[in-house]
Amino acid sequence: MKTKKIITLALAAAMVSASALSVSAGTLTETNTTGQTEVTARIDGTTPVPGDVTYVITIPDVVDFGTLTQPENTDKDSFKDVPYSVSLTEVNNLDVATQKIAVYVRDQNASVGNSDFKITNKADSTKSFTYDIYDVLPENITATKQSINANSMTQAAGYKLCDFTTQGDAVDGTLRLNQTQLCGYDIADIVGDYSGYMVFLSTIENA
């Protein structure tokens, strides 16, 4: 699982892919000997004020469900679980007595009251499947443990994932897709690569 970082007060996104393992880098071979890489930067005219809170949160770059399988038994859950991690890798000047760093997550197309996390067929947008997000690893998901998206989303920021205060704080969680959703389809109608995006938002809140 690759990772990326949210720096200071930035909002970032993490790709969720149900295709074969994604490749994000270019390649050079004996027949393709040259390539190019975009290099970008931004100057926004602001300068951090000494004493301001700064932080770095690491989120997944890609989470891959791999190859999904159409179950033979439609009366029994067939969960595909993949782990993910979100962590506070750096923090400065946070007053833990009065402040915390809150992390929210939502689907790229979510809105209040319409908040399913989905992956969609890249060639046919009418074909999509939902998944759930847990804040624990697969082995800790019990019958009474609810996903963080068990209820409808009530705020535009998304679902509350966690609060961070101390460098090294982390959430090791699970994305869970029930493959029974594939039942009832002719497999030829749903083959292909699927993807979607989780959008993470971080903000400083009162403790």
Salt bridges, closest charged atoms under 4 A:
ASP44 OD2 - ARG42 NH1 3.48
ASP61 OD1 - LYS4 NZ 3.45
ASP81 OD1 - ARG176 NE 2.80
ASP124 OD2 - LYS127 NZ 2.97
ASP135 OD1 - LYS145 NZ 2.91
ASP163 OD2 - LYS100 NZ 3.34
ASP163 OD1 - LYS160 NZ 3.03
GLU205 OE1 - LYS160 NZ 3.80
